[in-house]
């Protein structure tokens, strides 16, 4: 769990551009130099851990009609913005793919962390 004083670090100018709850928080930030010399910051590539390693760190969830990825994030992590953890475990790019078929089973990472996770509410780095 992130302490309130740690959240304040997310607002410090020059700090990492993504909050601690973001999937991009642990991603290295690069700087591209334009021909005129100005620097453009960007998030370097974010790789997912191998799914075979992650399979035992998940629990199944059966999708209900009308359910959305943000609702799953709220239910399992206490934060609707954490839907991306579930997307990473399945893996899907579009969060609608997680819940577009009622009755489909999706993998939900355990609070202990999905290998390669970046931490965040209720999630330890794994």
HELIX and SHEET records of a PDB file:
HELIX    1   1 UNK A    4  UNK A    8  1                                   5    
HELIX    2   2 UNK A    9  UNK A   11  5                                   3    
HELIX    3   3 UNK A   51  UNK A   54  1                                   4    
HELIX    4   4 UNK A   55  UNK A   57  5                                   3    
HELIX    5   5 UNK A   69  UNK A   77  1                                   9    
HELIX    6   6 UNK A   80  UNK A   82  5                                   3    
HELIX    7   7 UNK A   83  UNK A   90  1                                   8    
HELIX    8   8 UNK A   96  UNK A   99  1                                   4    
SHEET    1   A 2 UNK A  29  UNK A  33  0                                        
SHEET    2   A 2 UNK A  39  UNK A  43 -1                                        
SHEET    1   B 2 UNK A  58  UNK A  62  0                                        
SHEET    2   B 2 UNK A 105  UNK A 109 -1                                        
END                                                                             
